[in-house]
């Protein structure tokens, strides 16, 4: 049920680097949300045309969604952790990363032919 989707203007990293980053994001999201990693999904999309602050320098947009409520201290901690991870792995400056956090109602999140609500 937790999802982290990363979209960036950078070129696609090498396969091993990308897989390593997605696995790291998955384990970190499970830890931050307190949910089993077996329910975590990660996604990455490279070479997305985007601007930030009026320039086309490397930028990144991240969506984090989860069933339930994320508390402000959780989102603050996740913002710091995921911005640092993306900066270290992809080289995108932390001040060029936006993160959108979204809580979902269980009935609005489907899996395995059913929902979590």
PDB file as gemmi writes it, atoms N, CA and C in Angstrom:
CRYST1    1.000    1.000    1.000  90.00  90.00  90.00 P 1                      
ATOM      1  N   UNK A   1       0.793  -1.199   0.000  1.00  0.00           N  
ATOM      2  CA  UNK A   1       0.000   0.000   0.000  1.00  0.00           C  
ATOM      3  C   UNK A   1       0.837   1.264   0.000  1.00  0.00           C  
ATOM      4  N   UNK A   2       1.989   1.305   0.678  1.00  0.00           N  
ATOM      5  CA  UNK A   2       2.820   2.494   0.474  1.00  0.00           C  
ATOM      6  C   UNK A   2       3.439   2.484  -0.926  1.00  0.00           C  
ATOM      7  N   UNK A   3       3.497   3.650  -1.529  1.00  0.00           N  
ATOM      8  CA  UNK A   3       4.064   3.816  -2.863  1.00  0.00           C  
ATOM      9  C   UNK A   3       5.009   5.004  -2.848  1.00  0.00           C  
ATOM     10  N   UNK A   4       6.164   4.831  -3.466  1.00  0.00           N  
ATOM     11  CA  UNK A   4       7.052   5.965  -3.717  1.00  0.00           C  
ATOM     12  C   UNK A   4       7.349   5.963  -5.204  1.00  0.00           C  
ATOM     13  N   UNK A   5       7.000   7.057  -5.852  1.00  0.00           N  
ATOM     14  CA  UNK A   5       7.206   7.217  -7.293  1.00  0.00           C  
ATOM     15  C   UNK A   5       8.114   8.423  -7.507  1.00  0.00           C  
ATOM     16  N   UNK A   6       9.217   8.186  -8.195  1.00  0.00           N  
ATOM     17  CA  UNK A   6      10.217   9.223  -8.430  1.00  0.00           C  
ATOM     18  C   UNK A   6      10.226   9.565  -9.915  1.00  0.00           C  
ATOM     19  N   UNK A   7      10.040  10.835 -10.224  1.00  0.00           N  
ATOM     20  CA  UNK A   7      10.160  11.325 -11.589  1.00  0.00           C  
ATOM     21  C   UNK A   7      11.283  12.351 -11.605  1.00  0.00           C  
ATOM     22  N   UNK A   8      12.168  12.222 -12.603  1.00  0.00           N  
ATOM     23  CA  UNK A   8      13.301  13.138 -12.651  1.00  0.00           C  
ATOM     24  C   UNK A   8      13.637  13.503 -14.086  1.00  0.00           C  
ATOM     25  N   UNK A   9      14.282  14.637 -14.225  1.00  0.00           N  
ATOM     26  CA  UNK A   9      14.699  15.105 -15.549  1.00  0.00           C  
ATOM     27  C   UNK A   9      16.029  14.485 -15.966  1.00  0.00           C  
ATOM     28  N   UNK A  10      16.689  13.780 -15.063  1.00  0.00           N  
ATOM     29  CA  UNK A  10      18.001  13.203 -15.383  1.00  0.00           C  
ATOM     30  C   UNK A  10      17.863  11.986 -16.297  1.00  0.00           C  
ATOM     31  N   UNK A  11      18.973  11.587 -16.889  1.00  0.00           N  
ATOM     32  CA  UNK A  11      19.008  10.373 -17.705  1.00  0.00           C  
ATOM     33  C   UNK A  11      18.867   9.148 -16.818  1.00  0.00           C  
ATOM     34  N   UNK A  12      18.422   8.053 -17.403  1.00  0.00           N  
ATOM     35  CA  UNK A  12      18.260   6.817 -16.657  1.00  0.00           C  
ATOM     36  C   UNK A  12      19.619   6.320 -16.141  1.00  0.00           C  
ATOM     37  N   UNK A  13      19.710   6.064 -14.838  1.00  0.00           N  
ATOM     38  CA  UNK A  13      20.966   5.534 -14.292  1.00  0.00           C  
ATOM     39  C   UNK A  13      21.211   4.102 -14.788  1.00  0.00           C  
ATOM     40  N   UNK A  14      22.419   3.610 -14.564  1.00  0.00           N  
ATOM     41  CA  UNK A  14      22.722   2.224 -14.894  1.00  0.00           C  
ATOM     42  C   UNK A  14      21.780   1.310 -14.114  1.00  0.00           C  
ATOM     43  N   UNK A  15      21.498   0.137 -14.708  1.00  0.00           N  
ATOM     44  CA  UNK A  15      20.520  -0.788 -14.132  1.00  0.00           C  
ATOM     45  C   UNK A  15      20.818  -1.137 -12.675  1.00  0.00           C  
ATOM     46  N   UNK A  16      22.057  -1.475 -12.360  1.00  0.00           N  
ATOM     47  CA  UNK A  16      22.412  -1.854 -10.990  1.00  0.00           C  
ATOM     48  C   UNK A  16      22.201  -0.699 -10.014  1.00  0.00           C  
ATOM     49  N   UNK A  17      22.575   0.514 -10.426  1.00  0.00           N  
ATOM     50  CA  UNK A  17      22.390   1.691  -9.573  1.00  0.00           C  
ATOM     51  C   UNK A  17      20.905   1.950  -9.345  1.00  0.00           C  
ATOM     52  N   UNK A  18      20.111   1.841 -10.413  1.00  0.00           N  
ATOM     53  CA  UNK A  18      18.672   2.078 -10.310  1.00  0.00           C  
ATOM     54  C   UNK A  18      18.009   1.043  -9.405  1.00  0.00           C  
ATOM     55  N   UNK A  19      18.324  -0.220  -9.605  1.00  0.00           N  
ATOM     56  CA  UNK A  19      17.737  -1.265  -8.769  1.00  0.00           C  
ATOM     57  C   UNK A  19      18.135  -1.102  -7.310  1.00  0.00           C  
ATOM     58  N   UNK A  20      19.387  -0.735  -7.068  1.00  0.00           N  
ATOM     59  CA  UNK A  20      19.839  -0.495  -5.701  1.00  0.00           C  
ATOM     60  C   UNK A  20      19.083   0.647  -5.046  1.00  0.00           C  
ATOM     61  N   UNK A  21      18.888   1.730  -5.802  1.00  0.00           N  
ATOM     62  CA  UNK A  21      18.155   2.880  -5.271  1.00  0.00           C  
ATOM     63  C   UNK A  21      16.715   2.492  -4.944  1.00  0.00           C  
ATOM     64  N   UNK A  22      16.044   1.774  -5.854  1.00  0.00           N  
ATOM     65  CA  UNK A  22      14.643   1.398  -5.623  1.00  0.00           C  
ATOM     66  C   UNK A  22      14.516   0.478  -4.412  1.00  0.00           C  
ATOM     67  N   UNK A  23      15.452  -0.436  -4.237  1.00  0.00           N  
ATOM     68  CA  UNK A  23      15.417  -1.321  -3.066  1.00  0.00           C  
ATOM     69  C   UNK A  23      15.647  -0.531  -1.782  1.00  0.00           C  
ATOM     70  N   UNK A  24      16.537   0.438  -1.824  1.00  0.00           N  
ATOM     71  CA  UNK A  24      16.783   1.289  -0.657  1.00  0.00           C  
ATOM     72  C   UNK A  24      15.541   2.114  -0.330  1.00  0.00           C  
ATOM     73  N   UNK A  25      14.932   2.715  -1.359  1.00  0.00           N  
ATOM     74  CA  UNK A  25      13.710   3.500  -1.138  1.00  0.00           C  
ATOM     75  C   UNK A  25      12.604   2.627  -0.559  1.00  0.00           C  
ATOM     76  N   UNK A  26      12.488   1.400  -1.043  1.00  0.00           N  
ATOM     77  CA  UNK A  26      11.468   0.480  -0.555  1.00  0.00           C  
ATOM     78  C   UNK A  26      11.645   0.184   0.932  1.00  0.00           C  
ATOM     79  N   UNK A  27      12.855  -0.165   1.328  1.00  0.00           N  
ATOM     80  CA  UNK A  27      13.076  -0.493   2.741  1.00  0.00           C  
ATOM     81  C   UNK A  27      12.901   0.728   3.637  1.00  0.00           C  
ATOM     82  N   UNK A  28      13.337   1.888   3.152  1.00  0.00           N  
ATOM     83  CA  UNK A  28      13.174   3.112   3.945  1.00  0.00           C  
ATOM     84  C   UNK A  28      11.701   3.490   4.092  1.00  0.00           C  
ATOM     85  N   UNK A  29      10.919   3.335   3.021  1.00  0.00           N  
ATOM     86  CA  UNK A  29       9.500   3.685   3.103  1.00  0.00           C  
ATOM     87  C   UNK A  29       8.776   2.745   4.066  1.00  0.00           C  
ATOM     88  N   UNK A  30       9.117   1.463   4.035  1.00  0.00           N  
ATOM     89  CA  UNK A  30       8.515   0.514   4.978  1.00  0.00           C  
ATOM     90  C   UNK A  30       8.838   0.922   6.415  1.00  0.00           C  
ATOM     91  N   UNK A  31      10.081   1.303   6.653  1.00  0.00           N  
ATOM     92  CA  UNK A  31      10.507   1.711   7.993  1.00  0.00           C  
ATOM     93  C   UNK A  31       9.767   2.972   8.437  1.00  0.00           C  
ATOM     94  N   UNK A  32       9.706   3.974   7.562  1.00  0.00           N  
ATOM     95  CA  UNK A  32       9.058   5.243   7.927  1.00  0.00           C  
ATOM     96  C   UNK A  32       7.559   5.080   8.189  1.00  0.00           C  
ATOM     97  N   UNK A  33       6.902   4.225   7.418  1.00  0.00           N  
ATOM     98  CA  UNK A  33       5.443   4.071   7.561  1.00  0.00           C  
ATOM     99  C   UNK A  33       5.064   2.988   8.558  1.00  0.00           C  
ATOM    100  N   UNK A  34       6.029   2.140   8.928  1.00  0.00           N  
ATOM    101  CA  UNK A  34       5.724   1.049   9.844  1.00  0.00           C  
ATOM    102  C   UNK A  34       4.904  -0.052   9.197  1.00  0.00           C  
ATOM    103  N   UNK A  35       4.975  -0.125   7.866  1.00  0.00           N  
ATOM    104  CA  UNK A  35       4.201  -1.133   7.138  1.00  0.00           C  
ATOM    105  C   UNK A  35       5.149  -2.183   6.560  1.00  0.00           C  
ATOM    106  N   UNK A  36       4.666  -3.407   6.355  1.00  0.00           N  
ATOM    107  CA  UNK A  36       5.539  -4.452   5.813  1.00  0.00           C  
ATOM    108  C   UNK A  36       6.058  -4.091   4.421  1.00  0.00           C  
ATOM    109  N   UNK A  37       7.335  -4.356   4.197  1.00  0.00           N  
ATOM    110  CA  UNK A  37       7.908  -4.055   2.887  1.00  0.00           C  
ATOM    111  C   UNK A  37       7.251  -4.881   1.788  1.00  0.00           C  
ATOM    112  N   UNK A  38       6.626  -5.982   2.144  1.00  0.00           N  
ATOM    113  CA  UNK A  38       5.948  -6.815   1.140  1.00  0.00           C  
ATOM    114  C   UNK A  38       4.790  -6.077   0.467  1.00  0.00           C  
ATOM    115  N   UNK A  39       4.350  -4.948   1.029  1.00  0.00           N  
ATOM    116  CA  UNK A  39       3.285  -4.148   0.426  1.00  0.00           C  
ATOM    117  C   UNK A  39       3.799  -2.884  -0.268  1.00  0.00           C  
ATOM    118  N   UNK A  40       5.091  -2.598  -0.163  1.00  0.00           N  
ATOM    119  CA  UNK A  40       5.656  -1.357  -0.704  1.00  0.00           C  
ATOM    120  C   UNK A  40       5.921  -1.494  -2.205  1.00  0.00           C  
ATOM    121  N   UNK A  41       5.551  -0.462  -2.960  1.00  0.00           N  
ATOM    122  CA  UNK A  41       5.850  -0.404  -4.388  1.00  0.00           C  
ATOM    123  C   UNK A  41       6.715   0.821  -4.652  1.00  0.00           C  
ATOM    124  N   UNK A  42       7.704   0.653  -5.538  1.00  0.00           N  
ATOM    125  CA  UNK A  42       8.552   1.764  -5.957  1.00  0.00           C  
ATOM    126  C   UNK A  42       8.450   1.909  -7.468  1.00  0.00           C  
ATOM    127  N   UNK A  43       8.643   3.114  -7.957  1.00  0.00           N  
ATOM    128  CA  UNK A  43       8.638   3.364  -9.404  1.00  0.00           C  
ATOM    129  C   UNK A  43       9.603   4.509  -9.692  1.00  0.00           C  
ATOM    130  N   UNK A  44      10.213   4.457 -10.866  1.00  0.00           N  
ATOM    131  CA  UNK A  44      11.137   5.502 -11.281  1.00  0.00           C  
ATOM    132  C   UNK A  44      10.910   5.821 -12.747  1.00  0.00           C  
ATOM    133  N   UNK A  45      10.856   7.092 -13.041  1.00  0.00           N  
ATOM    134  CA  UNK A  45      10.692   7.569 -14.408  1.00  0.00           C  
ATOM    135  C   UNK A  45      11.754   8.632 -14.672  1.00  0.00           C  
ATOM    136  N   UNK A  46      12.610   8.365 -15.645  1.00  0.00           N  
ATOM    137  CA  UNK A  46      13.702   9.286 -15.981  1.00  0.00           C  
ATOM    138  C   UNK A  46      13.358  10.112 -17.205  1.00  0.00           C  
ATOM    139  N   UNK A  47      14.157  11.135 -17.415  1.00  0.00           N  
ATOM    140  CA  UNK A  47      14.065  11.993 -18.592  1.00  0.00           C  
ATOM    141  C   UNK A  47      12.679  12.621 -18.780  1.00  0.00           C  
ATOM    142  N   UNK A  48      12.076  12.988 -17.653  1.00  0.00           N  
ATOM    143  CA  UNK A  48      10.792  13.681 -17.684  1.00  0.00           C  
ATOM    144  C   UNK A  48      11.076  15.162 -17.905  1.00  0.00           C  
ATOM    145  N   UNK A  49      10.552  15.755 -18.964  1.00  0.00           N  
ATOM    146  CA  UNK A  49      10.791  17.184 -19.166  1.00  0.00           C  
ATOM    147  C   UNK A  49      10.191  17.976 -17.996  1.00  0.00           C  
ATOM    148  N   UNK A  50      11.012  18.749 -17.325  1.00  0.00           N  
ATOM    149  CA  UNK A  50      10.519  19.559 -16.207  1.00  0.00           C  
ATOM    150  C   UNK A  50      11.421  20.765 -15.990  1.00  0.00           C  
ATOM    151  N   UNK A  51      10.835  21.761 -15.374  1.00  0.00           N  
ATOM    152  CA  UNK A  51      11.594  22.919 -14.921  1.00  0.00           C  
ATOM    153  C   UNK A  51      11.347  23.091 -13.433  1.00  0.00           C  
ATOM    154  N   UNK A  52      12.257  23.761 -12.782  1.00  0.00           N  
ATOM    155  CA  UNK A  52      12.123  24.114 -11.375  1.00  0.00           C  
ATOM    156  C   UNK A  52      12.795  25.459 -11.231  1.00  0.00           C  
ATOM    157  N   UNK A  53      12.110  26.405 -10.630  1.00  0.00           N  
ATOM    158  CA  UNK A  53      12.634  27.756 -10.445  1.00  0.00           C  
ATOM    159  C   UNK A  53      13.030  28.400 -11.775  1.00  0.00           C  
ATOM    160  N   UNK A  54      12.303  28.041 -12.823  1.00  0.00           N  
ATOM    161  CA  UNK A  54      12.514  28.666 -14.124  1.00  0.00           C  
ATOM    162  C   UNK A  54      13.685  28.129 -14.921  1.00  0.00           C  
ATOM    163  N   UNK A  55      14.329  27.039 -14.432  1.00  0.00           N  
ATOM    164  CA  UNK A  55      15.447  26.470 -15.183  1.00  0.00           C  
ATOM    165  C   UNK A  55      15.198  24.989 -15.438  1.00  0.00           C  
ATOM    166  N   UNK A  56      15.932  24.436 -16.385  1.00  0.00           N  
ATOM    167  CA  UNK A  56      15.818  23.010 -16.684  1.00  0.00           C  
ATOM    168  C   UNK A  56      16.994  22.218 -16.111  1.00  0.00           C  
ATOM    169  N   UNK A  57      17.674  22.781 -15.114  1.00  0.00           N  
ATOM    170  CA  UNK A  57      18.714  22.031 -14.405  1.00  0.00           C  
ATOM    171  C   UNK A  57      18.066  20.782 -13.788  1.00  0.00           C  
ATOM    172  N   UNK A  58      18.863  19.754 -13.421  1.00  0.00           N  
ATOM    173  CA  UNK A  58      18.275  18.530 -12.868  1.00  0.00           C  
ATOM    174  C   UNK A  58      17.297  18.822 -11.726  1.00  0.00           C  
ATOM    175  N   UNK A  59      16.144  18.154 -11.807  1.00  0.00           N  
ATOM    176  CA  UNK A  59      15.086  18.324 -10.811  1.00  0.00           C  
ATOM    177  C   UNK A  59      14.397  16.983 -10.607  1.00  0.00           C  
ATOM    178  N   UNK A  60      13.604  16.910  -9.545  1.00  0.00           N  
ATOM    179  CA  UNK A  60      12.952  15.660  -9.206  1.00  0.00           C  
ATOM    180  C   UNK A  60      11.629  15.931  -8.506  1.00  0.00           C  
ATOM    181  N   UNK A  61      10.627  15.106  -8.830  1.00  0.00           N  
ATOM    182  CA  UNK A  61       9.320  15.155  -8.174  1.00  0.00           C  
ATOM    183  C   UNK A  61       9.053  13.759  -7.619  1.00  0.00           C  
ATOM    184  N   UNK A  62       8.709  13.682  -6.355  1.00  0.00           N  
ATOM    185  CA  UNK A  62       8.463  12.406  -5.694  1.00  0.00           C  
ATOM    186  C   UNK A  62       7.052  12.397  -5.123  1.00  0.00           C  
ATOM    187  N   UNK A  63       6.343  11.298  -5.355  1.00  0.00           N  
ATOM    188  CA  UNK A  63       5.029  11.085  -4.747  1.00  0.00           C  
ATOM    189  C   UNK A  63       5.166   9.969  -3.721  1.00  0.00           C  
ATOM    190  N   UNK A  64       4.657  10.205  -2.528  1.00  0.00           N  
ATOM    191  CA  UNK A  64       4.609   9.173  -1.496  1.00  0.00           C  
ATOM    192  C   UNK A  64       3.162   9.062  -1.048  1.00  0.00           C  
ATOM    193  N   UNK A  65       2.604   7.861  -1.251  1.00  0.00           N  
ATOM    194  CA  UNK A  65       1.209   7.617  -0.886  1.00  0.00           C  
ATOM    195  C   UNK A  65       1.144   6.416   0.041  1.00  0.00           C  
ATOM    196  N   UNK A  66       0.192   6.456   0.976  1.00  0.00           N  
ATOM    197  CA  UNK A  66       0.019   5.344   1.898  1.00  0.00           C  
ATOM    198  C   UNK A  66      -1.401   5.340   2.438  1.00  0.00           C  
ATOM    199  N   UNK A  67      -1.906   4.144   2.729  1.00  0.00           N  
ATOM    200  CA  UNK A  67      -3.213   4.016   3.369  1.00  0.00           C  
ATOM    201  C   UNK A  67      -3.042   4.390   4.834  1.00  0.00           C  
ATOM    202  N   UNK A  68      -3.908   5.269   5.305  1.00  0.00           N  
ATOM    203  CA  UNK A  68      -3.822   5.735   6.686  1.00  0.00           C  
ATOM    204  C   UNK A  68      -3.345   7.173   6.728  1.00  0.00           C  
ATOM    205  N   UNK A  69      -2.931   7.588   7.889  1.00  0.00           N  
ATOM    206  CA  UNK A  69      -2.530   8.970   8.093  1.00  0.00           C  
ATOM    207  C   UNK A  69      -1.043   9.074   8.384  1.00  0.00           C  
ATOM    208  N   UNK A  70      -0.371   9.908   7.612  1.00  0.00           N  
ATOM    209  CA  UNK A  70       1.035  10.201   7.895  1.00  0.00           C  
ATOM    210  C   UNK A  70       1.069  11.455   8.757  1.00  0.00           C  
ATOM    211  N   UNK A  71       1.784  11.379   9.859  1.00  0.00           N  
ATOM    212  CA  UNK A  71       1.886  12.501  10.786  1.00  0.00           C  
ATOM    213  C   UNK A  71       2.965  13.470  10.320  1.00  0.00           C  
ATOM    214  N   UNK A  72       2.869  14.752  10.710  1.00  0.00           N  
ATOM    215  CA  UNK A  72       3.864  15.743  10.298  1.00  0.00           C  
ATOM    216  C   UNK A  72       5.307  15.351  10.613  1.00  0.00           C  
ATOM    217  N   UNK A  73       5.533  14.717  11.767  1.00  0.00           N  
ATOM    218  CA  UNK A  73       6.903  14.317  12.085  1.00  0.00           C  
ATOM    219  C   UNK A  73       7.393  13.205  11.147  1.00  0.00           C  
ATOM    220  N   UNK A  74       6.465  12.363  10.673  1.00  0.00           N  
ATOM    221  CA  UNK A  74       6.833  11.327   9.689  1.00  0.00           C  
ATOM    222  C   UNK A  74       7.202  11.960   8.358  1.00  0.00           C  
ATOM    223  N   UNK A  75       6.385  12.884   7.880  1.00  0.00           N  
ATOM    224  CA  UNK A  75       6.645  13.483   6.575  1.00  0.00           C  
ATOM    225  C   UNK A  75       7.922  14.322   6.612  1.00  0.00           C  
ATOM    226  N   UNK A  76       8.187  14.974   7.730  1.00  0.00           N  
ATOM    227  CA  UNK A  76       9.428  15.743   7.874  1.00  0.00           C  
ATOM    228  C   UNK A  76      10.639  14.819   7.789  1.00  0.00           C  
ATOM    229  N   UNK A  77      10.574  13.712   8.504  1.00  0.00           N  
ATOM    230  CA  UNK A  77      11.664  12.745   8.507  1.00  0.00           C  
ATOM    231  C   UNK A  77      11.838  12.113   7.123  1.00  0.00           C  
ATOM    232  N   UNK A  78      10.731  11.779   6.463  1.00  0.00           N  
ATOM    233  CA  UNK A  78      10.804  11.201   5.124  1.00  0.00           C  
ATOM    234  C   UNK A  78      11.371  12.198   4.125  1.00  0.00           C  
ATOM    235  N   UNK A  79      10.970  13.443   4.228  1.00  0.00           N  
ATOM    236  CA  UNK A  79      11.476  14.466   3.311  1.00  0.00           C  
ATOM    237  C   UNK A  79      12.992  14.559   3.409  1.00  0.00           C  
ATOM    238  N   UNK A  80      13.495  14.618   4.624  1.00  0.00           N  
ATOM    239  CA  UNK A  80      14.940  14.701   4.826  1.00  0.00           C  
ATOM    240  C   UNK A  80      15.635  13.456   4.281  1.00  0.00           C  
ATOM    241  N   UNK A  81      15.127  12.287   4.628  1.00  0.00           N  
ATOM    242  CA  UNK A  81      15.743  11.026   4.240  1.00  0.00           C  
ATOM    243  C   UNK A  81      15.719  10.813   2.722  1.00  0.00           C  
ATOM    244  N   UNK A  82      14.560  11.013   2.097  1.00  0.00           N  
ATOM    245  CA  UNK A  82      14.450  10.747   0.668  1.00  0.00           C  
ATOM    246  C   UNK A  82      15.154  11.806  -0.178  1.00  0.00           C  
ATOM    247  N   UNK A  83      15.147  13.056   0.252  1.00  0.00           N  
ATOM    248  CA  UNK A  83      15.910  14.080  -0.476  1.00  0.00           C  
ATOM    249  C   UNK A  83      17.397  13.749  -0.443  1.00  0.00           C  
ATOM    250  N   UNK A  84      17.882  13.334   0.710  1.00  0.00           N  
ATOM    251  CA  UNK A  84      19.295  12.969   0.843  1.00  0.00           C  
ATOM    252  C   UNK A  84      19.621  11.769  -0.040  1.00  0.00           C  
ATOM    253  N   UNK A  85      18.763  10.771  -0.045  1.00  0.00           N  
ATOM    254  CA  UNK A  85      18.994   9.565  -0.853  1.00  0.00           C  
ATOM    255  C   UNK A  85      19.033   9.894  -2.346  1.00  0.00           C  
ATOM    256  N   UNK A  86      18.083  10.694  -2.812  1.00  0.00           N  
ATOM    257  CA  UNK A  86      18.044  11.063  -4.230  1.00  0.00           C  
ATOM    258  C   UNK A  86      19.257  11.913  -4.593  1.00  0.00           C  
ATOM    259  N   UNK A  87      19.650  12.810  -3.710  1.00  0.00           N  
ATOM    260  CA  UNK A  87      20.831  13.631  -3.958  1.00  0.00           C  
ATOM    261  C   UNK A  87      22.082  12.762  -4.082  1.00  0.00           C  
ATOM    262  N   UNK A  88      22.258  11.842  -3.152  1.00  0.00           N  
ATOM    263  CA  UNK A  88      23.452  10.995  -3.165  1.00  0.00           C  
ATOM    264  C   UNK A  88      23.461  10.027  -4.346  1.00  0.00           C  
ATOM    265  N   UNK A  89      22.297   9.482  -4.702  1.00  0.00           N  
ATOM    266  CA  UNK A  89      22.239   8.465  -5.752  1.00  0.00           C  
ATOM    267  C   UNK A  89      22.179   9.065  -7.147  1.00  0.00           C  
ATOM    268  N   UNK A  90      21.372  10.103  -7.314  1.00  0.00           N  
ATOM    269  CA  UNK A  90      21.146  10.659  -8.653  1.00  0.00           C  
ATOM    270  C   UNK A  90      21.848  11.994  -8.887  1.00  0.00           C  
ATOM    271  N   UNK A  91      22.296  12.629  -7.814  1.00  0.00           N  
ATOM    272  CA  UNK A  91      22.982  13.906  -7.956  1.00  0.00           C  
ATOM    273  C   UNK A  91      22.068  15.105  -8.106  1.00  0.00           C  
ATOM    274  N   UNK A  92      20.778  14.927  -7.849  1.00  0.00           N  
ATOM    275  CA  UNK A  92      19.842  16.055  -7.918  1.00  0.00           C  
ATOM    276  C   UNK A  92      19.954  16.842  -6.614  1.00  0.00           C  
ATOM    277  N   UNK A  93      20.217  18.149  -6.684  1.00  0.00           N  
ATOM    278  CA  UNK A  93      20.320  18.948  -5.458  1.00  0.00           C  
ATOM    279  C   UNK A  93      19.019  18.881  -4.648  1.00  0.00           C  
ATOM    280  N   UNK A  94      19.145  18.825  -3.331  1.00  0.00           N  
ATOM    281  CA  UNK A  94      17.957  18.699  -2.484  1.00  0.00           C  
ATOM    282  C   UNK A  94      17.002  19.880  -2.631  1.00  0.00           C  
ATOM    283  N   UNK A  95      17.529  21.051  -2.999  1.00  0.00           N  
ATOM    284  CA  UNK A  95      16.645  22.212  -3.163  1.00  0.00           C  
ATOM    285  C   UNK A  95      15.950  22.219  -4.526  1.00  0.00           C  
ATOM    286  N   UNK A  96      16.106  21.128  -5.295  1.00  0.00           N  
ATOM    287  CA  UNK A  96      15.414  20.982  -6.577  1.00  0.00           C  
ATOM    288  C   UNK A  96      14.555  19.717  -6.581  1.00  0.00           C  
ATOM    289  N   UNK A  97      14.126  19.328  -5.372  1.00  0.00           N  
ATOM    290  CA  UNK A  97      13.282  18.149  -5.193  1.00  0.00           C  
ATOM    291  C   UNK A  97      12.011  18.556  -4.469  1.00  0.00           C  
ATOM    292  N   UNK A  98      10.883  18.237  -5.065  1.00  0.00           N  
ATOM    293  CA  UNK A  98       9.588  18.390  -4.392  1.00  0.00           C  
ATOM    294  C   UNK A  98       9.071  17.006  -4.046  1.00  0.00           C  
ATOM    295  N   UNK A  99       8.430  16.894  -2.880  1.00  0.00           N  
ATOM    296  CA  UNK A  99       7.805  15.637  -2.467  1.00  0.00           C  
ATOM    297  C   UNK A  99       6.344  15.925  -2.125  1.00  0.00           C  
ATOM    298  N   UNK A 100       5.460  15.129  -2.692  1.00  0.00           N  
ATOM    299  CA  UNK A 100       4.034  15.206  -2.359  1.00  0.00           C  
ATOM    300  C   UNK A 100       3.671  13.997  -1.519  1.00  0.00           C  
ATOM    301  N   UNK A 101       3.135  14.229  -0.331  1.00  0.00           N  
ATOM    302  CA  UNK A 101       2.674  13.160   0.548  1.00  0.00           C  
ATOM    303  C   UNK A 101       1.156  13.098   0.447  1.00  0.00           C  
ATOM    304  N   UNK A 102       0.607  11.894   0.291  1.00  0.00           N  
ATOM    305  CA  UNK A 102      -0.840  11.745   0.186  1.00  0.00           C  
ATOM    306  C   UNK A 102      -1.311  10.543   0.991  1.00  0.00           C  
ATOM    307  N   UNK A 103      -2.268  10.788   1.879  1.00  0.00           N  
ATOM    308  CA  UNK A 103      -2.923   9.717   2.623  1.00  0.00           C  
ATOM    309  C   UNK A 103      -4.078   9.194   1.785  1.00  0.00           C  
ATOM    310  N   UNK A 104      -4.277   7.893   1.781  1.00  0.00           N  
ATOM    311  CA  UNK A 104      -5.386   7.292   1.038  1.00  0.00           C  
ATOM    312  C   UNK A 104      -6.293   6.541   2.001  1.00  0.00           C  
ATOM    313  N   UNK A 105      -7.580   6.595   1.745  1.00  0.00           N  
ATOM    314  CA  UNK A 105      -8.528   5.783   2.503  1.00  0.00           C  
ATOM    315  C   UNK A 105      -8.405   4.353   1.991  1.00  0.00           C  
ATOM    316  N   UNK A 106      -8.543   3.397   2.870  1.00  0.00           N  
ATOM    317  CA  UNK A 106      -8.395   1.997   2.508  1.00  0.00           C  
ATOM    318  C   UNK A 106      -9.284   1.564   1.354  1.00  0.00           C  
ATOM    319  N   UNK A 107     -10.507   2.082   1.314  1.00  0.00           N  
ATOM    320  CA  UNK A 107     -11.440   1.707   0.248  1.00  0.00           C  
ATOM    321  C   UNK A 107     -11.034   2.289  -1.103  1.00  0.00           C  
ATOM    322  N   UNK A 108     -10.105   3.246  -1.106  1.00  0.00           N  
ATOM    323  CA  UNK A 108      -9.665   3.880  -2.348  1.00  0.00           C  
ATOM    324  C   UNK A 108      -8.336   3.311  -2.837  1.00  0.00           C  
ATOM    325  N   UNK A 109      -7.884   2.192  -2.249  1.00  0.00           N  
ATOM    326  CA  UNK A 109      -6.604   1.583  -2.616  1.00  0.00           C  
ATOM    327  C   UNK A 109      -6.858   0.102  -2.862  1.00  0.00           C  
ATOM    328  N   UNK A 110      -6.709  -0.320  -4.105  1.00  0.00           N  
ATOM    329  CA  UNK A 110      -6.981  -1.706  -4.466  1.00  0.00           C  
ATOM    330  C   UNK A 110      -5.734  -2.565  -4.530  1.00  0.00           C  
ATOM    331  N   UNK A 111      -5.934  -3.859  -4.265  1.00  0.00           N  
ATOM    332  CA  UNK A 111      -4.851  -4.843  -4.350  1.00  0.00           C  
ATOM    333  C   UNK A 111      -5.440  -6.240  -4.360  1.00  0.00           C  
ATOM    334  N   UNK A 112      -4.907  -7.075  -5.204  1.00  0.00           N  
ATOM    335  CA  UNK A 112      -5.261  -8.494  -5.214  1.00  0.00           C  
ATOM    336  C   UNK A 112      -6.760  -8.718  -5.381  1.00  0.00           C  
ATOM    337  N   UNK A 113      -7.404  -7.899  -6.208  1.00  0.00           N  
ATOM    338  CA  UNK A 113      -8.828  -8.049  -6.473  1.00  0.00           C  
ATOM    339  C   UNK A 113      -9.744  -7.526  -5.392  1.00  0.00           C  
ATOM    340  N   UNK A 114      -9.191  -6.792  -4.416  1.00  0.00           N  
ATOM    341  CA  UNK A 114      -9.990  -6.237  -3.341  1.00  0.00           C  
ATOM    342  C   UNK A 114      -9.474  -4.840  -3.006  1.00  0.00           C  
ATOM    343  N   UNK A 115      -9.839  -4.333  -1.853  1.00  0.00           N  
ATOM    344  CA  UNK A 115      -9.311  -3.051  -1.375  1.00  0.00           C  
ATOM    345  C   UNK A 115      -8.870  -3.224   0.078  1.00  0.00           C  
ATOM    346  N   UNK A 116      -8.225  -2.193   0.607  1.00  0.00           N  
ATOM    347  CA  UNK A 116      -7.802  -2.224   1.997  1.00  0.00           C  
ATOM    348  C   UNK A 116      -8.862  -1.646   2.927  1.00  0.00           C  
ATOM    349  N   UNK A 117     -10.048  -1.299   2.373  1.00  0.00           N  
ATOM    350  CA  UNK A 117     -11.086  -0.680   3.194  1.00  0.00           C  
ATOM    351  C   UNK A 117     -12.236  -1.571   3.532  1.00  0.00           C  
TER     352      UNK A 117                                                      
END                                                                             
